[in-house]
Amino acid sequence: TVTEQGLEEQLLFLVVRLERPDLARRKAELITEQNEFKIRLDELEALLLDKLAHAEGDILDDVDLIFSLEEAKQTSDEVREKATIAQDTQAKIDTTMESYRPAASR
């Protein structure tokens, strides 16, 4: 179903893409980055769960598993930090884009 608000959002994006292509490009890049972050975290989770499921004996003696846990923690922290930065940037872009809403709502 097509709604007036949906059409306005599409028009807003088109207006911004014409007036500020840098903002439109950065917004698209941020969406891609966010998706990549989610995929990376999902991959890490699957890897860790697989290693835990196939661990034999005392898991505290499994050096490979412990190394993987440390690497996953570090990667998770990095992704979380980058995601926070991306969200802040996204908020700034959205605020700037809102200044073009009057053109999109006509």
Protein Blocks (a to p, Z undefined) as FASTA:
>chain_A
ZZfklmmmmmmmmmmmmmmmmlmmmmmmmmmmmmmmmmmmmmmmmmmmmmmmmpghjfkl
mmklmmmmmmmmmmmmmmmmmmmmmmmmmmmmmmmmmmmmmmmmZZ
